[in-house]
Amino acid sequence: MRTMMLGIVIALLLGLAGCGTTTKDRALSGAGIGAAAGAGAAAVTGNSMTKGAVLGAGAGAAAGAMTDEEDINLGD
């Protein structure tokens, strides 16, 4: 149950996947946003913050790299 909640929270927060105009910028910012979201979600659900940060960073980097600036852009 906790793992499922962690996944749902990370998925919701990854709606803000990345910012920047290049794929590299978007992947890096997505990783940072995902790591923070994963660690926060893990802390709330009682899971390992390290594991949450690692999972969130990976998912965030992928989400950031797969979007382009027309989809979502939080700025340069």
C-alpha positions in Angstrom: 0.0 0.0 0.0 2.8 2.4 0.9 4.6 1.7 -2.3 1.5 2.3 -4.3 0.9 5.6 -2.6 4.5 6.6 -3.2 4.1 5.9 -6.9 0.9 7.9 -7.1 2.4 10.9 -5.4 5.5 10.8 -7.6 3.4 10.5 -10.7 1.3 13.5 -9.8 4.3 15.6 -9.0 6.0 14.7 -12.2 3.4 16.7 -14.0 6.0 19.5 -13.5 8.6 17.3 -15.2 11.1 19.9 -16.4 12.1 23.2 -17.6 14.5 24.5 -20.2 14.8 24.4 -24.0 17.2 21.5 -24.5 16.6 17.9 -23.8 19.6 17.8 -21.4 18.2 20.8 -19.4 14.8 19.3 -19.2 16.2 15.9 -18.1 18.4 17.4 -15.4 15.6 19.6 -14.0 13.2 16.7 -14.2 15.6 14.6 -12.2 15.9 17.3 -9.5 12.1 17.8 -9.3 11.6 14.0 -9.3 14.2 13.4 -6.5 12.6 16.0 -4.3 9.1 14.6 -5.0 10.2 11.1 -4.4 12.0 11.9 -1.1 9.0 13.9 0.2 6.5 11.2 -0.8 8.6 8.5 0.8 8.9 10.5 4.1 5.2 11.0 4.2 4.4 7.3 3.5 7.1 5.9 5.8 9.3 4.5 3.1 13.0 5.0 2.6 13.7 8.6 1.5 16.8 7.5 -0.4 14.9 4.9 -2.4 12.2 7.5 -3.1 14.7 10.1 -4.2 16.4 7.6 -6.6 13.1 6.4 -8.1 11.8 9.9 -8.4 15.0 11.2 -10.0 14.9 8.4 -12.6 11.3 9.0 -13.4 11.8 12.7 -13.5 14.7 12.6 -15.8 12.8 10.3 -18.2 9.7 12.5 -18.0 11.8 15.7 -18.6 13.6 14.2 -21.5 10.4 12.9 -23.2 8.6 16.2 -23.1 9.4 19.3 -25.1 9.1 23.0 -24.2 5.7 23.2 -25.8 4.3 20.6 -23.4 5.4 22.3 -20.2 8.1 24.8 -19.5 8.8 26.3 -16.1 11.3 28.7 -17.5 14.9 28.8 -18.7 
